[in-house]
Amino acid sequence: MSTLQDSGALVLRPGDPEYDEVRRVHNGMIDKRPALIVRCRNAEHVVAALRLAREDSLEVSVRGCGHNVAGRAVCHGGLMIDLNLMKSAVVDQRERTVRAEPGLNWGEFNAATQAHGLAVTGGTISTTGIAGLTLGGGFGWLMGKFGFAADNLISAEVVTAQGEIVTASADQHPDLFWALRGGGGNFGVVTAFTFRLYPVGPLITGGFNFWPYEQAVDVLKLFREESAKISDDMSLVAALVRSPEAPHQPLAGIIACHAGPEADAERELATIRSFGTPVVEAIVRKPYEDVNAQYDFGFPDRALNYWKSSFMRDLPDPAIETMVADFDRCPSRMSIMMIEDIHGAATRVPVTATAIPHRSPGFNLLIPSVWLDPSQTGANVAWTRSTFEHLLPFFADGRYVNYLDDDEASRGGDPVRAAYGVNYERLVDVKTHYDPDNLFHLNYNIPPRRAVS
Ligand SMILES: Cc1cc2nc3c(=O)[nH]c(=O)nc-3n(C[C@H](O)[C@H](O)[C@H](O)COP(=O)(O)OP(=O)(O)OC[C@H]3O[C@@H](n4cnc5c(N)ncnc54)[C@H](O)[C@@H]3O)c2cc1C
């Protein structure tokens, strides 16, 4: 312990003033109490924390911004490595890169890069952490144009399970670098990410149109048809929501982001703009940072969350009809049913080039159920599960690891294996090399092979 304190890391224990605030994560359903929280400010603090965990046989969890819905960032009785104080972002404008620390969220990251007119694919809302999102792959508004967040990683500074600080890149520890791009927190603690950046904005086109729920089936069909035509500049998400204003009637909408020239955006949006009679029309020119934050309000911190998701190769009419019927019965006015369109640059990367295997054009269905009243937990979890089950016949293979909740069991068994598909065995090899004792197991775990004696 003295080495840890000598290192200058801030250590919190139960009863300390900040302890309860720091152990809390985004999902208010999660209530875990680590024995120790180490608030790190640099890689050396992480090394010291891992040494203590090994000496005292403590389980280790790693927290970036705490958005993982299953709450894997925090542990019961173990040692939580909290990276949230590490928020530096150093942009190299000439090389178009940024060295970003793991405590940043996408809003903070975008503020640093957009000051130079640059950006890279980040999450669809601004409060999600760059670390967990990138390590799991990273879907976002710019993925059609630039690929997933992890596709743009140039290198990572990593503290390994052995307590070494290494750089992983195409030239150094290339297997580790491959695994970090999608393999989650299994391989070490990342203390800095270097990303490639691109000119974006300052103004792009983004926002949403919502239509009365009677038109929901037609809105989802419109989304399906437009998704088949759009350029890499455009990202579309279909959303079934309830109006934030009383009486909270259900609405069907399309959320758009076009990162190209305004004239191209207008041409691509023409059919959506002229469809039916929207009750909300809010697709406008605005800064990329505002597009990234445009529906943050729907995901308040500490609200209760329970999620289900799956890829869908197509969006047949019966799937659309099932979604519309089920969402109408949703018990919470805060829950959403959303369909993300995966296309463009993200789908042109070979399946085995990174750990992320999800390279087929298609859709990802996400049902993030969100509510505030704990007495409504049973009803919301039951609705989410039954809706998901009704949609099972329409799902493609594969699950997106960043959206898995805590009680996942996919049709094929192990959801983590299903999430990595053909890349799973290579991930096991890398895990066995870098973390043979499975020190980093509080994640979507890829267990190492057991040593043969
Ligand atoms: C409201 C909301 C919106 C979201 N939107 C998107 C989206 O648009 N696109 C998308 O792809 N995902 C999205 N997600 C999912 C998100 O990518 C994951 O929850 C991700 O884990 C969040 O990153 P974090 O750093 O906040 O996670 P944390 O909860 O802090 O960490 C999650 C896990 O990541 C690992 N980890 C975190 N930091 C490190 C590190 N530095 N080194 C090693 N391991 C680490 C650990 O295993 C940890 O358990 C969203 C989640 C929420 C709650």
The ligand as an SDF file (V2000), in Angstrom:
LIG
                    3D

 53 58  0  0  0  0  0  0  0  0999 V2000
  -25.9630    5.8960  -23.0900 C   0  0  0  0  0  0  0  0  0  0  0  0
  -24.9700    5.0220  -23.7990 C   0  0  0  0  0  0  0  0  0  0  0  0
  -24.7420    5.2120  -25.1580 C   0  0  0  0  0  0  0  0  0  0  0  0
  -23.8260    4.3990  -25.8360 C   0  0  0  0  0  0  0  0  0  0  0  0
  -23.6090    4.6170  -27.1700 N   0  0  0  0  0  0  0  0  0  0  0  0
  -22.7110    3.8510  -27.8270 C   0  0  0  0  0  0  0  0  0  0  0  0
  -22.4190    4.0890  -29.1980 C   0  0  0  0  0  0  0  0  0  0  0  0
  -22.9610    4.9960  -29.8110 O   0  0  0  0  0  0  0  0  0  0  0  0
  -21.5180    3.3010  -29.8160 N   0  0  0  0  0  0  0  0  0  0  0  0
  -20.8950    2.2800  -29.1580 C   0  0  0  0  0  0  0  0  0  0  0  0
  -20.0830    1.6090  -29.7920 O   0  0  0  0  0  0  0  0  0  0  0  0
  -21.1460    2.0370  -27.8690 N   0  0  0  0  0  0  0  0  0  0  0  0
  -22.0300    2.7990  -27.1830 C   0  0  0  0  0  0  0  0  0  0  0  0
  -22.2930    2.5560  -25.8720 N   0  0  0  0  0  0  0  0  0  0  0  0
  -21.6400    1.4130  -25.2370 C   0  0  0  0  0  0  0  0  0  0  0  0
  -20.2450    1.8100  -24.8000 C   0  0  0  0  0  0  0  0  0  0  0  0
  -19.3650    1.7420  -25.8830 O   0  0  0  0  0  0  0  0  0  0  0  0
  -19.7120    0.8690  -23.7270 C   0  0  0  0  0  0  0  0  0  0  0  0
  -20.5740    0.9390  -22.6260 O   0  0  0  0  0  0  0  0  0  0  0  0
  -18.3000    1.2420  -23.2990 C   0  0  0  0  0  0  0  0  0  0  0  0
  -17.8130    0.2480  -22.4470 O   0  0  0  0  0  0  0  0  0  0  0  0
  -18.2470    2.5750  -22.6110 C   0  0  0  0  0  0  0  0  0  0  0  0
  -16.9360    2.9850  -22.3690 O   0  0  0  0  0  0  0  0  0  0  0  0
  -16.5360    3.5590  -20.9380 P   0  0  0  0  0  0  0  0  0  0  0  0
  -15.0780    3.8770  -20.9620 O   0  0  0  0  0  0  0  0  0  0  0  0
  -17.4850    4.6230  -20.5150 O   0  0  0  0  0  0  0  0  0  0  0  0
  -16.8100    2.2340  -20.1240 O   0  0  0  0  0  0  0  0  0  0  0  0
  -16.5260    1.7200  -18.6400 P   0  0  0  0  0  0  0  0  0  0  0  0
  -17.8240    1.2690  -18.0860 O   0  0  0  0  0  0  0  0  0  0  0  0
  -15.7230    2.6660  -17.8520 O   0  0  0  0  0  0  0  0  0  0  0  0
  -15.6410    0.4580  -18.9670 O   0  0  0  0  0  0  0  0  0  0  0  0
  -16.2190   -0.6470  -19.6070 C   0  0  0  0  0  0  0  0  0  0  0  0
  -15.2030   -1.7410  -19.6970 C   0  0  0  0  0  0  0  0  0  0  0  0
  -14.2000   -1.3630  -20.6330 O   0  0  0  0  0  0  0  0  0  0  0  0
  -12.9370   -1.7810  -20.1710 C   0  0  0  0  0  0  0  0  0  0  0  0
  -12.0960   -0.5770  -20.0700 N   0  0  0  0  0  0  0  0  0  0  0  0
  -12.4840    0.7030  -19.9150 C   0  0  0  0  0  0  0  0  0  0  0  0
  -11.4280    1.5060  -19.9770 N   0  0  0  0  0  0  0  0  0  0  0  0
  -10.3390    0.7180  -20.1520 C   0  0  0  0  0  0  0  0  0  0  0  0
   -8.9510    0.9650  -20.3130 C   0  0  0  0  0  0  0  0  0  0  0  0
   -8.4750    2.1950  -20.3310 N   0  0  0  0  0  0  0  0  0  0  0  0
   -8.1270   -0.0840  -20.4630 N   0  0  0  0  0  0  0  0  0  0  0  0
   -8.6020   -1.3510  -20.4880 C   0  0  0  0  0  0  0  0  0  0  0  0
   -9.9140   -1.6370  -20.3490 N   0  0  0  0  0  0  0  0  0  0  0  0
  -10.7630   -0.6080  -20.1890 C   0  0  0  0  0  0  0  0  0  0  0  0
  -13.1250   -2.5000  -18.8810 C   0  0  0  0  0  0  0  0  0  0  0  0
  -13.2190   -3.8800  -19.1380 O   0  0  0  0  0  0  0  0  0  0  0  0
  -14.4550   -2.0220  -18.3930 C   0  0  0  0  0  0  0  0  0  0  0  0
  -15.1530   -2.9360  -17.6470 O   0  0  0  0  0  0  0  0  0  0  0  0
  -23.1570    3.3690  -25.1430 C   0  0  0  0  0  0  0  0  0  0  0  0
  -23.3830    3.1840  -23.7720 C   0  0  0  0  0  0  0  0  0  0  0  0
  -24.2820    4.0060  -23.1040 C   0  0  0  0  0  0  0  0  0  0  0  0
  -24.5600    3.7660  -21.6440 C   0  0  0  0  0  0  0  0  0  0  0  0
  1  2  1  0
  2  3  1  0
  2 52  2  0
  3  4  2  0
  4  5  1  0
  4 50  1  0
  5  6  2  0
  6  7  1  0
  6 13  1  0
  7  8  2  0
  7  9  1  0
  9 10  1  0
 10 11  2  0
 10 12  1  0
 12 13  2  0
 13 14  1  0
 14 15  1  0
 14 50  1  0
 15 16  1  0
 16 17  1  0
 16 18  1  0
 18 19  1  0
 18 20  1  0
 20 21  1  0
 20 22  1  0
 22 23  1  0
 23 24  1  0
 24 25  2  0
 24 26  1  0
 24 27  1  0
 27 28  1  0
 28 29  2  0
 28 30  1  0
 28 31  1  0
 31 32  1  0
 32 33  1  0
 33 34  1  0
 33 48  1  0
 34 35  1  0
 35 36  1  0
 35 46  1  0
 36 37  1  0
 36 45  1  0
 37 38  2  0
 38 39  1  0
 39 40  1  0
 39 45  2  0
 40 41  1  0
 40 42  2  0
 42 43  1  0
 43 44  2  0
 44 45  1  0
 46 47  1  0
 46 48  1  0
 48 49  1  0
 50 51  2  0
 51 52  1  0
 52 53  1  0
M  END
$$$$
